[in-house]
Amino acid sequence: MIGLLIVLGILVVLVIIIAGWGIGIYNKLVNVRQHLKDSWSGVDVELKRRYDLIPNLVNAVKGYASHESETLERVIAARNQAASNNGSPESQAKDEGMLVGALKQLAVVVEQYPDLKADTQFMNLQAELSETENRIASSRRLYNGNVREMNTAVETFPSVIIAGMFKFDKAEYFEIEDAAVRDAPKVEF
């Protein structure tokens, strides 16, 4: 009888240890997922800030380069497409790549107008956009670091067992595919 109680006690302790281990891994996965969502919100806030700045920048350029309407329209169209994309980081990165390309075309136009480059309003917008680009890069690094942590937790043993049971999935990195667009747009017109 005492032997049976000892075996039963050992089994209860093992079940408690295994349950504690599973709960610990589950809580870690939830924690990492929350960090991931939080860091994506940071990226999203900075992208929205960029989207708000771009129309002001385009309006400042319009006064000097009104005949460059095709370039200005491309910038606004790319901005609108990127701003309306609420899909996966991969699809947003594609739209962001198009926006960065359009901003680079705008930089070429601005180079042709020395008066514009000296305009105080334009210089302030340029400085704000440059700061925003730096903040986007910082937020993107934080997000991608959290993606790496999530993907590692979801794919490594033993947490892969708990991740599979509770449907924790790998996350997508926020990357721009085109190597030429990976750099933030140079806004020093």
C-alpha positions in Angstrom: 0.0 0.0 0.0 2.8 2.4 0.9 4.6 1.6 -2.4 1.4 2.4 -4.3 1.2 5.8 -2.5 4.8 6.5 -3.3 4.3 5.7 -7.0 1.1 7.7 -7.0 2.9 10.6 -5.3 5.7 10.5 -7.9 3.2 10.5 -10.8 1.4 13.5 -9.3 4.7 15.3 -8.9 5.6 14.5 -12.6 2.2 15.7 -13.8 2.7 18.9 -11.9 6.2 19.4 -13.3 5.0 18.7 -16.9 2.0 21.0 -16.5 4.2 23.7 -15.0 6.6 23.3 -17.9 3.8 23.5 -20.5 2.3 26.6 -18.8 5.7 28.3 -18.7 6.3 27.7 -22.4 2.7 28.8 -23.2 3.1 32.0 -21.2 6.4 32.7 -22.9 4.8 32.3 -26.4 2.0 34.7 -25.4 4.5 37.2 -24.1 6.5 37.1 -27.3 3.4 37.4 -29.4 2.4 40.5 -27.4 5.8 42.0 -27.9 5.4 41.3 -31.6 2.0 43.0 -31.8 3.4 46.0 -29.8 6.4 46.4 -32.1 4.3 46.2 -35.2 2.1 49.0 -33.8 5.3 51.0 -33.5 6.1 50.4 -37.2 2.5 51.3 -38.1 2.6 54.6 -36.2 5.7 55.7 -37.9 4.4 54.7 -41.3 1.3 56.7 -40.7 3.4 59.7 -39.7 5.3 59.4 -43.0 1.9 59.2 -44.9 0.8 62.4 -43.2 4.0 64.2 -44.1 4.1 63.3 -47.8 1.1 65.3 -48.9 2.6 68.4 -47.2 5.9 67.7 -48.9 4.2 67.3 -52.3 2.3 70.6 -51.8 5.5 72.4 -51.1 7.1 71.0 -54.3 3.9 71.9 -56.3 4.5 75.6 -55.9 7.9 75.4 -57.5 7.5 72.5 -59.9 3.9 72.4 -61.0 4.7 71.0 -64.4 6.2 67.9 -62.7 2.6 66.7 -62.0 3.2 63.1 -63.2 6.0 62.6 -60.6 3.9 64.2 -57.9 0.9 62.1 -58.7 3.0 59.0 -58.6 4.2 59.9 -55.1 0.6 60.5 -53.9 -0.7 57.3 -55.5 2.1 55.3 -53.9 1.5 57.0 -50.6 -2.3 56.2 -50.8 -1.7 52.6 -51.7 0.8 52.1 -48.9 -1.4 53.9 -46.4 -4.5 51.8 -47.3 -2.6 48.5 -47.0 -3.5 46.8 -43.8 -2.3 43.4 -44.9 0.6 41.3 -43.9 4.0 42.8 -43.3 5.1 41.3 -46.6 2.4 43.0 -48.6 3.0 46.3 -46.8 6.7 46.0 -47.5 5.9 45.7 -51.2 3.9 48.9 -51.1 6.5 50.7 -49.0 9.1 49.8 -51.6 7.0 51.5 -54.3 6.6 54.5 -52.1 10.3 54.8 -51.4 10.9 54.5 -55.2 8.4 57.4 -55.8 10.1 59.5 -53.1 13.5 58.9 -54.8 11.9 60.2 -58.1 10.7 63.3 -56.2 14.2 63.9 -54.9 15.4 64.0 -58.5 12.8 66.6 -59.3 13.7 68.7 -56.3 17.3 68.8 -57.3 16.4 70.9 -60.3 14.9 73.7 -58.2 17.5 75.5 -56.0 14.8 78.0 -54.7 12.8 75.0 -53.4 15.7 73.5 -51.6 16.2 76.8 -49.8 12.5 77.2 -48.8 12.1 77.1 -45.0 8.8 75.2 -45.1 10.3 72.6 -47.4 13.5 72.3 -45.3 11.3 71.7 -42.2 9.3 69.0 -44.0 12.5 67.5 -45.2 13.9 67.3 -41.7 10.7 65.8 -40.4 10.6 63.2 -43.1 14.3 62.4 -42.5 13.6 61.9 -38.7 10.5 59.8 -39.6 12.6 57.6 -41.8 15.0 57.0 -39.0 12.2 56.2 -36.6 10.7 53.7 -39.2 14.1 52.0 -39.5 14.4 51.8 -35.7 10.8 50.4 -35.3 11.4 48.0 -38.1 14.5 46.6 -36.4 12.6 46.2 -33.2 9.7 44.4 -34.9 12.1 42.1 -36.9 13.9 41.3 -33.7 10.6 40.2 -32.1 9.8 38.2 -35.3 13.1 36.4 -34.9 12.3 35.7 -31.2 8.8 34.4 -32.1 10.0 32.2 -34.9 12.7 30.8 -32.8 10.3 30.0 -30.0 7.8 28.4 -32.4 10.4 26.3 -34.2 12.6 25.0 -31.4 12.1 22.0 -29.2 10.4 21.7 -26.8 8.3 24.8 -27.3 7.4 23.6 -30.8 5.1 21.1 -29.1 3.1 23.8 -27.2 3.2 26.2 -30.2 1.6 23.5 -32.3 -1.0 22.6 -29.8 -2.1 26.2 -29.3 -1.7 27.3 -32.9 1.2 29.8 -32.5 2.4 30.5 -36.0 5.6 32.0 -37.4 5.6 35.7 -38.1 6.6 37.5 -41.2 9.6 39.8 -41.3 9.0 43.4 -42.5 11.4 43.4 -45.4 11.6 45.3 -48.6 12.3 42.9 -51.5 14.1 45.2 -53.9 17.7 45.6 -52.8 17.8 49.1 -54.3 14.8 50.2 -52.3 16.0 48.7 -49.0 17.8 52.0 -48.0 15.6 54.7 -46.6 15.0 57.4 -49.2 17.6 60.1 -49.1 15.6 63.2 -48.3 18.5 65.7 -48.4 17.3 67.5 -51.5 
